[in-house]
Amino acid sequence: MHPEIEILAPGNLSSDEFQTCLALLEQGNAVDVEYARKELPRAVCIALRRDAGEIVALGAVKRIRPNYAADKADRAGFQFDSNIHEVGYIVVRESHRDKKLSRPILEALLASFDSRPLFATTFNERMMTSLGRCGFEKKGKKWQNPKGDWLSLWIMTTLAKSVDASQPTPAA
């Protein structure tokens, strides 16, 4: 576990912290922030990394959304149980990128939430590396989102393997 990363329920975020999280997600330009405004409070848990008290990275285990998961399965051409949680909203403040924070956020989420399987989608190459190193496997084919990004589906079916913190992590 990463002691510098805190895991909390969305209801434990202050209003200012919630707004900071949304601003980070908007900076990351990977999610619809208005959708995140509704969904982040419904997440199972959130991982935060702070620097001098300021939130600089976050991620979440999202609630089960069967229709959303089924849509991703159809787009990837790979069927999986649509009643599983998704790992997502992993973002690092621009000023803290290349400090290897996304993988510890992902690892902390996986350590705190031991239910499997899980899924994730991403277009980010560094995130793909982190997902692969944490036990997720790429499934199906890529598909294009409305922004023009090519997304891929990642599935983890077993408990996360133990990760040696001394091993190099991809920059994110």
Backbone as JSON Lines, residues from 0, in Angstrom:
{"i":0,"aa":"M","n":[0.85,-1.18,0.0],"ca":[0.0,0.0,0.0],"c":[0.89,1.23,0.0]}
{"i":1,"aa":"H","n":[0.35,2.31,-0.46],"ca":[1.08,3.56,-0.55],"c":[0.57,4.51,0.52]}
{"i":2,"aa":"P","n":[1.34,4.72,1.6],"ca":[0.84,5.53,2.72],"c":[0.54,6.98,2.35]}
{"i":3,"aa":"E","n":[1.14,7.49,1.28],"ca":[0.88,8.87,0.9],"c":[-0.43,9.03,0.12]}
{"i":4,"aa":"I","n":[-1.09,7.92,-0.18],"ca":[-2.36,7.96,-0.89],"c":[-3.47,7.6,0.08]}
{"i":5,"aa":"E","n":[-4.49,8.46,0.13],"ca":[-5.61,8.19,1.02],"c":[-6.79,7.64,0.22]}
{"i":6,"aa":"I","n":[-7.46,6.67,0.8],"ca":[-8.67,6.09,0.21],"c":[-9.84,6.57,1.05]}
{"i":7,"aa":"L","n":[-10.84,7.1,0.38],"ca":[-12.0,7.57,1.13],"c":[-13.28,7.4,0.34]}
{"i":8,"aa":"A","n":[-14.38,7.46,1.05],"ca":[-15.69,7.44,0.42],"c":[-15.95,8.82,-0.17]}
{"i":9,"aa":"P","n":[-16.63,8.89,-1.31],"ca":[-16.89,10.19,-1.93],"c":[-17.57,11.18,-0.99]}
{"i":10,"aa":"G","n":[-18.42,10.68,-0.1],"ca":[-19.1,11.56,0.84],"c":[-18.18,12.25,1.82]}
{"i":11,"aa":"N","n":[-16.95,11.77,1.92],"ca":[-15.98,12.39,2.83],"c":[-15.18,13.51,2.18]}
{"i":12,"aa":"L","n":[-15.44,13.79,0.9],"ca":[-14.81,14.93,0.24],"c":[-15.53,16.2,0.63]}
{"i":13,"aa":"S","n":[-14.78,17.24,0.95],"ca":[-15.42,18.54,1.17],"c":[-15.88,19.08,-0.18]}
{"i":14,"aa":"S","n":[-16.69,20.09,-0.16],"ca":[-17.17,20.71,-1.39],"c":[-15.98,21.24,-2.21]}
{"i":15,"aa":"D","n":[-15.01,21.86,-1.53],"ca":[-13.82,22.36,-2.23],"c":[-13.0,21.23,-2.84]}
{"i":16,"aa":"E","n":[-12.86,20.12,-2.1],"ca":[-12.11,18.97,-2.62],"c":[-12.82,18.38,-3.84]}
{"i":17,"aa":"F","n":[-14.14,18.29,-3.77],"ca":[-14.91,17.77,-4.89],"c":[-14.69,18.65,-6.12]}
{"i":18,"aa":"Q","n":[-14.74,19.96,-5.95],"ca":[-14.52,20.87,-7.07],"c":[-13.1,20.74,-7.62]}
{"i":19,"aa":"T","n":[-12.13,20.53,-6.74],"ca":[-10.74,20.32,-7.18],"c":[-10.64,19.05,-8.01]}
{"i":20,"aa":"C","n":[-11.3,17.99,-7.57],"ca":[-11.3,16.73,-8.32],"c":[-11.9,16.93,-9.71]}
{"i":21,"aa":"L","n":[-13.02,17.64,-9.79],"ca":[-13.64,17.92,-11.09],"c":[-12.72,18.75,-11.98]}
{"i":22,"aa":"A","n":[-12.03,19.73,-11.4],"ca":[-11.1,20.56,-12.17],"c":[-9.96,19.72,-12.71]}
{"i":23,"aa":"L","n":[-9.46,18.77,-11.9],"ca":[-8.4,17.88,-12.39],"c":[-8.9,17.01,-13.53]}
{"i":24,"aa":"L","n":[-10.11,16.48,-13.39],"ca":[-10.68,15.65,-14.46],"c":[-10.84,16.46,-15.74]}
{"i":25,"aa":"E","n":[-11.23,17.71,-15.59],"ca":[-11.36,18.57,-16.77],"c":[-10.0,18.82,-17.41]}
{"i":26,"aa":"Q","n":[-8.97,19.06,-16.59],"ca":[-7.61,19.23,-17.11],"c":[-7.14,18.0,-17.86]}
{"i":27,"aa":"G","n":[-7.5,16.83,-17.33],"ca":[-7.07,15.58,-17.95],"c":[-7.71,15.32,-19.3]}
{"i":28,"aa":"N","n":[-8.85,15.96,-19.56],"ca":[-9.51,15.91,-20.85],"c":[-9.84,14.49,-21.33]}
{"i":29,"aa":"A","n":[-10.06,13.57,-20.39],"ca":[-10.36,12.2,-20.78],"c":[-11.8,11.81,-20.48]}
{"i":30,"aa":"V","n":[-12.5,12.59,-19.67],"ca":[-13.87,12.25,-19.3],"c":[-14.78,13.47,-19.47]}
{"i":31,"aa":"D","n":[-16.05,13.19,-19.6],"ca":[-17.07,14.23,-19.63],"c":[-17.25,14.72,-18.19]}
{"i":32,"aa":"V","n":[-16.85,15.94,-17.91],"ca":[-16.84,16.45,-16.54],"c":[-18.26,16.56,-15.99]}
{"i":33,"aa":"E","n":[-19.23,16.89,-16.81],"ca":[-20.6,16.97,-16.31],"c":[-21.1,15.59,-15.9]}
{"i":34,"aa":"Y","n":[-20.72,14.57,-16.65],"ca":[-21.08,13.2,-16.26],"c":[-20.35,12.83,-14.96]}
{"i":35,"aa":"A","n":[-19.08,13.2,-14.86],"ca":[-18.31,12.93,-13.64],"c":[-18.89,13.65,-12.44]}
{"i":36,"aa":"R","n":[-19.46,14.83,-12.66],"ca":[-20.08,15.59,-11.57],"c":[-21.21,14.77,-10.93]}
{"i":37,"aa":"K","n":[-21.91,13.99,-11.74],"ca":[-22.99,13.15,-11.22],"c":[-22.48,11.81,-10.7]}
{"i":38,"aa":"E","n":[-21.46,11.27,-11.35],"ca":[-21.0,9.91,-11.04],"c":[-19.95,9.82,-9.94]}
{"i":39,"aa":"L","n":[-19.05,10.79,-9.85],"ca":[-18.0,10.72,-8.83],"c":[-18.57,10.57,-7.42]}
{"i":40,"aa":"P","n":[-19.63,11.29,-7.07],"ca":[-20.2,11.1,-5.72],"c":[-20.8,9.71,-5.5]}
{"i":41,"aa":"R","n":[-21.03,8.98,-6.58],"ca":[-21.62,7.65,-6.48],"c":[-20.57,6.54,-6.54]}
{"i":42,"aa":"A","n":[-19.29,6.92,-6.63],"ca":[-18.2,5.94,-6.67],"c":[-18.17,5.14,-5.37]}
{"i":43,"aa":"V","n":[-17.57,3.97,-5.44],"ca":[-17.41,3.13,-4.27],"c":[-16.33,3.71,-3.36]}
{"i":44,"aa":"C","n":[-15.21,4.1,-3.96],"ca":[-14.12,4.72,-3.21],"c":[-13.29,5.58,-4.13]}
{"i":45,"aa":"I","n":[-12.57,6.5,-3.52],"ca":[-11.71,7.43,-4.26],"c":[-10.32,7.38,-3.63]}
{"i":46,"aa":"A","n":[-9.3,7.41,-4.48],"ca":[-7.92,7.5,-4.01],"c":[-7.42,8.92,-4.33]}
{"i":47,"aa":"L","n":[-6.81,9.55,-3.32],"ca":[-6.26,10.9,-3.5],"c":[-4.79,10.91,-3.13]}
{"i":48,"aa":"R","n":[-4.01,11.67,-3.87],"ca":[-2.62,11.95,-3.53],"c":[-2.53,13.46,-3.39]}
{"i":49,"aa":"R","n":[-1.97,13.9,-2.28],"ca":[-1.82,15.33,-2.03],"c":[-0.34,15.69,-2.01]}
{"i":50,"aa":"D","n":[-0.07,16.93,-2.34],"ca":[1.26,17.5,-2.22],"c":[1.07,18.85,-1.54]}
{"i":51,"aa":"A","n":[1.65,19.01,-0.36],"ca":[1.49,20.22,0.45],"c":[0.01,20.54,0.65]}
{"i":52,"aa":"G","n":[-0.79,19.49,0.88],"ca":[-2.21,19.66,1.15],"c":[-3.09,19.79,-0.08]}
{"i":53,"aa":"E","n":[-2.48,19.95,-1.25],"ca":[-3.23,20.13,-2.5],"c":[-3.41,18.78,-3.2]}
{"i":54,"aa":"I","n":[-4.62,18.49,-3.66],"ca":[-4.87,17.26,-4.4],"c":[-4.16,17.35,-5.74]}
{"i":55,"aa":"V","n":[-3.27,16.37,-6.0],"ca":[-2.51,16.38,-7.25],"c":[-2.79,15.16,-8.12]}
{"i":56,"aa":"A","n":[-3.49,14.16,-7.57],"ca":[-3.84,12.97,-8.35],"c":[-5.04,12.3,-7.7]}
{"i":57,"aa":"L","n":[-5.83,11.64,-8.53],"ca":[-6.97,10.91,-8.01],"c":[-7.34,9.77,-8.93]}
{"i":58,"aa":"G","n":[-8.14,8.87,-8.4],"ca":[-8.72,7.77,-9.14],"c":[-9.91,7.25,-8.35]}
{"i":59,"aa":"A","n":[-10.72,6.41,-8.97],"ca":[-11.91,5.91,-8.28],"c":[-12.27,4.51,-8.75]}
{"i":60,"aa":"V","n":[-12.93,3.78,-7.87],"ca":[-13.65,2.58,-8.26],"c":[-15.09,3.04,-8.4]}
{"i":61,"aa":"K","n":[-15.6,2.94,-9.61],"ca":[-16.93,3.44,-9.9],"c":[-18.0,2.41,-9.55]}
{"i":62,"aa":"R","n":[-19.21,2.88,-9.39],"ca":[-20.34,2.0,-9.1],"c":[-20.61,1.09,-10.29]}
{"i":63,"aa":"I","n":[-21.33,0.02,-10.06],"ca":[-21.73,-0.88,-11.14],"c":[-22.75,-0.17,-12.01]}
{"i":64,"aa":"R","n":[-22.49,-0.14,-13.32],"ca":[-23.4,0.47,-14.29],"c":[-23.55,-0.51,-15.45]}
{"i":65,"aa":"P","n":[-24.52,-1.44,-15.34],"ca":[-24.64,-2.51,-16.34],"c":[-24.79,-2.03,-17.78]}
{"i":66,"aa":"N","n":[-25.58,-1.01,-18.02],"ca":[-25.76,-0.54,-19.4],"c":[-24.48,0.06,-19.96]}
{"i":67,"aa":"Y","n":[-23.76,0.79,-19.13],"ca":[-22.49,1.39,-19.55],"c":[-21.47,0.28,-19.87]}
{"i":68,"aa":"A","n":[-21.37,-0.7,-18.98],"ca":[-20.42,-1.8,-19.2],"c":[-20.78,-2.59,-20.44]}
{"i":69,"aa":"A","n":[-22.07,-2.86,-20.65],"ca":[-22.51,-3.6,-21.83],"c":[-22.17,-2.85,-23.11]}
{"i":70,"aa":"D","n":[-22.31,-1.52,-23.08],"ca":[-21.94,-0.71,-24.23],"c":[-20.45,-0.84,-24.54]}
{"i":71,"aa":"K","n":[-19.61,-0.81,-23.51],"ca":[-18.16,-0.93,-23.71],"c":[-17.82,-2.33,-24.25]}
{"i":72,"aa":"A","n":[-18.51,-3.34,-23.75],"ca":[-18.3,-4.71,-24.24],"c":[-18.66,-4.79,-25.73]}
{"i":73,"aa":"D","n":[-19.78,-4.21,-26.11],"ca":[-20.19,-4.21,-27.52],"c":[-19.19,-3.47,-28.39]}
{"i":74,"aa":"R","n":[-18.75,-2.31,-27.93],"ca":[-17.81,-1.52,-28.73],"c":[-16.47,-2.23,-28.91]}
{"i":75,"aa":"A","n":[-16.03,-2.94,-27.86],"ca":[-14.76,-3.66,-27.95],"c":[-14.91,-5.02,-28.64]}
{"i":76,"aa":"G","n":[-16.16,-5.48,-28.77],"ca":[-16.36,-6.81,-29.36],"c":[-15.89,-7.92,-28.42]}
{"i":77,"aa":"F","n":[-15.96,-7.65,-27.12],"ca":[-15.55,-8.63,-26.12],"c":[-16.59,-8.61,-25.01]}
{"i":78,"aa":"Q","n":[-17.32,-9.7,-24.89],"ca":[-18.39,-9.75,-23.89],"c":[-17.84,-10.12,-22.51]}
{"i":79,"aa":"F","n":[-18.32,-9.4,-21.5],"ca":[-17.97,-9.69,-20.11],"c":[-19.19,-9.37,-19.26]}
{"i":80,"aa":"D","n":[-19.18,-9.84,-18.03],"ca":[-20.29,-9.6,-17.11],"c":[-20.45,-8.09,-16.92]}
{"i":81,"aa":"S","n":[-21.61,-7.57,-17.25],"ca":[-21.81,-6.12,-17.15],"c":[-22.13,-5.66,-15.73]}
{"i":82,"aa":"N","n":[-22.17,-6.58,-14.8],"ca":[-22.44,-6.23,-13.4],"c":[-21.15,-6.2,-12.59]}
{"i":83,"aa":"I","n":[-20.14,-5.5,-13.12],"ca":[-18.87,-5.36,-12.41],"c":[-18.49,-3.89,-12.31]}
{"i":84,"aa":"H","n":[-17.6,-3.61,-11.39],"ca":[-17.14,-2.24,-11.16],"c":[-16.07,-1.86,-12.18]}
{"i":85,"aa":"E","n":[-15.96,-0.58,-12.39],"ca":[-14.94,-0.02,-13.28],"c":[-13.95,0.79,-12.45]}
{"i":86,"aa":"V","n":[-12.69,0.72,-12.81],"ca":[-11.65,1.58,-12.25],"c":[-11.46,2.71,-13.24]}
{"i":87,"aa":"G","n":[-11.5,3.94,-12.74],"ca":[-11.36,5.06,-13.66],"c":[-11.12,6.37,-12.96]}
{"i":88,"aa":"Y","n":[-11.33,7.45,-13.72],"ca":[-11.1,8.81,-13.24],"c":[-9.67,8.98,-12.73]}
{"i":89,"aa":"I","n":[-8.74,8.21,-13.26],"ca":[-7.35,8.35,-12.83],"c":[-6.73,9.5,-13.6]}
{"i":90,"aa":"V","n":[-6.32,10.51,-12.83],"ca":[-5.77,11.72,-13.44],"c":[-4.72,12.31,-12.5]}
{"i":91,"aa":"V","n":[-3.71,12.93,-13.12],"ca":[-2.63,13.57,-12.37],"c":[-2.56,15.03,-12.82]}
{"i":92,"aa":"R","n":[-2.46,15.93,-11.85],"ca":[-2.33,17.37,-12.16],"c":[-1.15,17.57,-13.1]}
{"i":93,"aa":"E","n":[-1.34,18.43,-14.08],"ca":[-0.32,18.66,-15.1],"c":[1.06,18.94,-14.49]}
{"i":94,"aa":"S","n":[1.1,19.72,-13.42],"ca":[2.38,20.08,-12.79],"c":[3.05,18.89,-12.11]}
{"i":95,"aa":"H","n":[2.33,17.77,-11.96],"ca":[2.89,16.6,-11.28],"c":[3.03,15.39,-12.21]}
{"i":96,"aa":"R","n":[2.8,15.59,-13.48],"ca":[2.97,14.48,-14.42],"c":[4.45,14.15,-14.52]}
{"i":97,"aa":"D","n":[4.75,12.96,-14.94],"ca":[6.11,12.44,-15.01],"c":[6.71,12.24,-13.63]}
{"i":98,"aa":"K","n":[5.86,12.15,-12.61],"ca":[6.32,11.85,-11.25],"c":[5.83,10.47,-10.8]}
{"i":99,"aa":"K","n":[5.35,9.7,-11.77],"ca":[4.96,8.31,-11.52],"c":[3.87,8.18,-10.44]}
{"i":100,"aa":"L","n":[2.78,8.91,-10.62],"ca":[1.71,8.9,-9.64],"c":[0.5,8.06,-10.04]}
{"i":101,"aa":"S","n":[0.28,7.82,-11.33],"ca":[-0.93,7.1,-11.73],"c":[-0.91,5.64,-11.29]}
{"i":102,"aa":"R","n":[0.23,4.99,-11.38],"ca":[0.28,3.59,-10.97],"c":[0.05,3.43,-9.46]}
{"i":103,"aa":"P","n":[0.68,4.24,-8.6],"ca":[0.36,4.11,-7.17],"c":[-1.12,4.37,-6.86]}
{"i":104,"aa":"I","n":[-1.73,5.3,-7.58],"ca":[-3.18,5.53,-7.39],"c":[-3.94,4.25,-7.74]}
{"i":105,"aa":"L","n":[-3.62,3.67,-8.88],"ca":[-4.27,2.43,-9.31],"c":[-4.02,1.3,-8.32]}
{"i":106,"aa":"E","n":[-2.79,1.15,-7.87],"ca":[-2.46,0.1,-6.9],"c":[-3.21,0.29,-5.58]}
{"i":107,"aa":"A","n":[-3.33,1.53,-5.13],"ca":[-4.05,1.79,-3.88],"c":[-5.53,1.44,-4.03]}
{"i":108,"aa":"L","n":[-6.11,1.77,-5.17],"ca":[-7.51,1.41,-5.42],"c":[-7.69,-0.11,-5.41]}
{"i":109,"aa":"L","n":[-6.79,-0.81,-6.08],"ca":[-6.89,-2.27,-6.15],"c":[-6.69,-2.91,-4.78]}
{"i":110,"aa":"A","n":[-5.8,-2.35,-3.98],"ca":[-5.55,-2.9,-2.64],"c":[-6.74,-2.66,-1.72]}
{"i":111,"aa":"S","n":[-7.46,-1.58,-1.93],"ca":[-8.57,-1.25,-1.04],"c":[-9.89,-1.87,-1.48]}
{"i":112,"aa":"F","n":[-9.95,-2.35,-2.7],"ca":[-11.19,-2.9,-3.24],"c":[-10.86,-4.26,-3.84]}
{"i":113,"aa":"D","n":[-11.13,-5.33,-3.09],"ca":[-10.66,-6.64,-3.54],"c":[-11.67,-7.43,-4.35]}
{"i":114,"aa":"S","n":[-12.8,-6.87,-4.71],"ca":[-13.78,-7.57,-5.53],"c":[-13.29,-7.63,-6.98]}
{"i":115,"aa":"R","n":[-13.38,-8.78,-7.59],"ca":[-13.0,-8.96,-8.99],"c":[-14.1,-9.73,-9.69]}
{"i":116,"aa":"P","n":[-14.29,-9.58,-10.97],"ca":[-13.47,-8.82,-11.91],"c":[-13.74,-7.32,-11.85]}
{"i":117,"aa":"L","n":[-12.84,-6.6,-12.52],"ca":[-12.95,-5.15,-12.7],"c":[-12.66,-4.85,-14.17]}
{"i":118,"aa":"F","n":[-13.13,-3.69,-14.63],"ca":[-12.75,-3.29,-15.98],"c":[-12.31,-1.83,-15.98]}
{"i":119,"aa":"A","n":[-11.64,-1.46,-17.06],"ca":[-11.2,-0.08,-17.27],"c":[-11.16,0.15,-18.77]}
{"i":120,"aa":"T","n":[-11.3,1.4,-19.17],"ca":[-11.1,1.78,-20.56],"c":[-10.15,2.97,-20.58]}
{"i":121,"aa":"T","n":[-9.34,3.03,-21.61],"ca":[-8.39,4.15,-21.72],"c":[-7.89,4.28,-23.15]}
{"i":122,"aa":"F","n":[-7.4,5.47,-23.48],"ca":[-6.67,5.7,-24.71],"c":[-5.24,6.08,-24.41]}
{"i":123,"aa":"N","n":[-4.91,6.28,-23.14],"ca":[-3.61,6.76,-22.72],"c":[-2.6,5.62,-22.64]}
{"i":124,"aa":"E","n":[-1.51,5.74,-23.38],"ca":[-0.5,4.68,-23.43],"c":[0.12,4.4,-22.06]}
{"i":125,"aa":"R","n":[0.39,5.44,-21.29],"ca":[0.97,5.24,-19.96],"c":[0.0,4.51,-19.05]}
{"i":126,"aa":"M","n":[-1.28,4.85,-19.16],"ca":[-2.28,4.17,-18.34],"c":[-2.39,2.7,-18.76]}
{"i":127,"aa":"M","n":[-2.29,2.44,-20.05],"ca":[-2.31,1.05,-20.53],"c":[-1.16,0.26,-19.89]}
{"i":128,"aa":"T","n":[0.01,0.87,-19.82],"ca":[1.16,0.21,-19.19],"c":[0.88,-0.07,-17.72]}
{"i":129,"aa":"S","n":[0.33,0.92,-17.02],"ca":[0.01,0.74,-15.6],"c":[-1.02,-0.36,-15.41]}
{"i":130,"aa":"L","n":[-2.06,-0.36,-16.24],"ca":[-3.09,-1.39,-16.13],"c":[-2.47,-2.78,-16.35]}
{"i":131,"aa":"G","n":[-1.65,-2.91,-17.37],"ca":[-1.01,-4.19,-17.65],"c":[-0.11,-4.66,-16.51]}
{"i":132,"aa":"R","n":[0.64,-3.74,-15.94],"ca":[1.55,-4.09,-14.84],"c":[0.8,-4.43,-13.55]}
{"i":133,"aa":"C","n":[-0.45,-3.98,-13.45],"ca":[-1.25,-4.26,-12.25],"c":[-2.17,-5.46,-12.43]}
{"i":134,"aa":"G","n":[-2.06,-6.17,-13.54],"ca":[-2.81,-7.4,-13.71],"c":[-4.02,-7.33,-14.63]}
{"i":135,"aa":"F","n":[-4.28,-6.18,-15.23],"ca":[-5.36,-6.08,-16.21],"c":[-4.86,-6.63,-17.55]}
{"i":136,"aa":"E","n":[-5.78,-7.16,-18.33],"ca":[-5.45,-7.65,-19.67],"c":[-6.3,-6.91,-20.7]}
{"i":137,"aa":"K","n":[-5.66,-6.53,-21.79],"ca":[-6.37,-5.87,-22.88],"c":[-7.25,-6.89,-23.58]}
{"i":138,"aa":"K","n":[-8.49,-6.5,-23.87],"ca":[-9.46,-7.41,-24.48],"c":[-10.14,-6.74,-25.66]}
{"i":139,"aa":"G","n":[-10.45,-7.53,-26.67],"ca":[-11.22,-7.02,-27.81],"c":[-10.44,-6.06,-28.68]}
{"i":140,"aa":"K","n":[-11.21,-5.27,-29.4],"ca":[-10.62,-4.31,-30.35],"c":[-10.8,-2.89,-29.85]}
{"i":141,"aa":"K","n":[-10.0,-1.98,-30.38],"ca":[-10.13,-0.56,-30.04],"c":[-11.36,0.02,-30.74]}
{"i":142,"aa":"W","n":[-11.92,1.08,-30.16],"ca":[-13.02,1.8,-30.78],"c":[-12.81,3.29,-30.56]}
{"i":143,"aa":"Q","n":[-13.43,4.07,-31.41],"ca":[-13.24,5.51,-31.35],"c":[-14.37,6.17,-30.57]}
{"i":144,"aa":"N","n":[-13.99,7.08,-29.67],"ca":[-15.0,7.83,-28.92],"c":[-15.36,9.1,-29.71]}
{"i":145,"aa":"P","n":[-16.38,9.84,-29.27],"ca":[-16.78,11.04,-30.01],"c":[-15.69,12.09,-30.15]}
{"i":146,"aa":"K","n":[-14.71,12.11,-29.23],"ca":[-13.61,13.07,-29.33],"c":[-12.57,12.64,-30.36]}
{"i":147,"aa":"G","n":[-12.66,11.4,-30.84],"ca":[-11.7,10.89,-31.81],"c":[-10.6,10.05,-31.21]}
{"i":148,"aa":"D","n":[-10.64,9.81,-29.89],"ca":[-9.63,8.97,-29.24],"c":[-9.96,7.5,-29.48]}
{"i":149,"aa":"W","n":[-8.93,6.67,-29.6],"ca":[-9.11,5.23,-29.76],"c":[-8.97,4.56,-28.4]}
{"i":150,"aa":"L","n":[-10.09,4.08,-27.88],"ca":[-10.14,3.47,-26.55],"c":[-9.91,1.97,-26.63]}
{"i":151,"aa":"S","n":[-9.42,1.43,-25.53],"ca":[-9.27,-0.02,-25.41],"c":[-9.86,-0.46,-24.07]}
{"i":152,"aa":"L","n":[-10.3,-1.71,-24.05],"ca":[-10.93,-2.32,-22.88],"c":[-9.9,-3.16,-22.15]}
{"i":153,"aa":"W","n":[-9.89,-3.04,-20.82],"ca":[-8.97,-3.78,-19.96],"c":[-9.78,-4.46,-18.87]}
{"i":154,"aa":"I","n":[-9.49,-5.74,-18.62],"ca":[-10.21,-6.54,-17.63],"c":[-9.22,-7.16,-16.65]}
{"i":155,"aa":"M","n":[-9.56,-7.12,-15.36],"ca":[-8.8,-7.84,-14.33],"c":[-9.75,-8.87,-13.73]}
{"i":156,"aa":"T","n":[-9.36,-10.14,-13.8],"ca":[-10.25,-11.19,-13.32],"c":[-9.85,-11.78,-11.97]}
{"i":157,"aa":"T","n":[-8.61,-11.55,-11.56],"ca":[-8.15,-12.12,-10.29],"c":[-7.68,-11.01,-9.38]}
{"i":158,"aa":"L","n":[-7.46,-11.34,-8.11],"ca":[-6.92,-10.35,-7.18],"c":[-5.59,-9.85,-7.7]}
{"i":159,"aa":"A","n":[-5.32,-8.59,-7.45],"ca":[-4.08,-7.99,-7.92],"c":[-2.89,-8.72,-7.35]}
{"i":160,"aa":"K","n":[-1.9,-8.92,-8.2],"ca":[-0.67,-9.53,-7.73],"c":[0.08,-8.54,-6.84]}
{"i":161,"aa":"S","n":[0.88,-9.06,-5.97],"ca":[1.68,-8.19,-5.12],"c":[2.65,-7.4,-5.99]}
{"i":162,"aa":"V","n":[2.71,-6.12,-5.76],"ca":[3.57,-5.26,-6.55],"c":[4.7,-4.76,-5.68]}
{"i":163,"aa":"D","n":[5.91,-4.92,-6.14],"ca":[7.09,-4.46,-5.42],"c":[7.27,-2.98,-5.7]}
{"i":164,"aa":"A","n":[7.12,-2.16,-4.68],"ca":[7.2,-0.71,-4.82],"c":[8.57,-0.26,-5.33]}
{"i":165,"aa":"S","n":[9.59,-1.11,-5.22],"ca":[10.92,-0.72,-5.68],"c":[11.07,-0.87,-7.18]}
{"i":166,"aa":"Q","n":[10.1,-1.54,-7.83],"ca":[10.17,-1.71,-9.28],"c":[9.83,-0.4,-9.95]}
{"i":167,"aa":"P","n":[10.47,-0.14,-11.09],"ca":[10.18,1.1,-11.8],"c":[8.73,1.13,-12.27]}
{"i":168,"aa":"T","n":[8.14,2.32,-12.24],"ca":[6.78,2.49,-12.72],"c":[6.8,3.42,-13.91]}
{"i":169,"aa":"P","n":[5.84,3.27,-14.81],"ca":[5.8,4.19,-15.96],"c":[5.48,5.6,-15.49]}
{"i":170,"aa":"A","n":[6.05,6.56,-16.14],"ca":[5.75,7.94,-15.8],"c":[4.33,8.27,-16.17]}
{"i":171,"aa":"A","n":[3.66,9.03,-15.34],"ca":[2.3,9.48,-15.68],"c":[2.04,10.81,-15.02]}
